[in-house]
Amino acid sequence: MTSQCLFCRIAAGDIPSNKVYSDDDVYAFRDINPAAPQHILVIPRKHLSSLNDAGPEDQALMGKLLLSARSIAQELGFADDGFRTVINTGEHGGQTVFHIHVHVLSGRHLSWPPG
């Protein structure tokens, strides 16, 4: 945990969130500025600033993030209709919080390209 990281502090319970899932490795919560009717953020409890900082030792954790996203979509009832997972990496990739996170978006038709 990085004491100044917003998402580390959310996962630790220091900042309130609308939690949808939690285990020893992963924490998921509703985005406070949703881009779709369903917009969940899935984060690792381990601090990684971005996908660029993930290494071979993080392979299982990265897989767990994506499988957690799928499980959350199933649990919340929107997996069958479809959903999008997005990992923004770096400033030009649209990353605004520098703690890796997976956006899970659903609840409306999502167009392509995204923007």
C-alpha positions, 0 to 999 in steps of 0.5 A: 500500500502507498499511503498517498494512493487514492485506490490503496486508501479505498482498498484499505477502508480509509476512504468510503466506497460502494464495494461490490467485491473484496478478497485478499488480492482484489477490491472492486467498487462502483465508479463515482463518475460512471461512464455507463449504467454499470461501471465497476473498478476492479483493483489489486490490493498490491500497488502497481502504478500502471500496466507498465509496472506489472512484471512476470511475478504479477501474472497470476494477479493480473489474471485474477483481476480479469476473472474477478471482473467476469465474476462481478458481471455474472453476480450483478446480472449483466454478463450475458448482455455483454460488458467491456473491460478497459485498462487505461495505461499512462497519460495518453492512454487516459489513466488518471489514477495511477494505481492499475485498475480494470473498468467494467462497463455495461448497461447500455450499448457501448460503441467502437471505437471508444474515443 
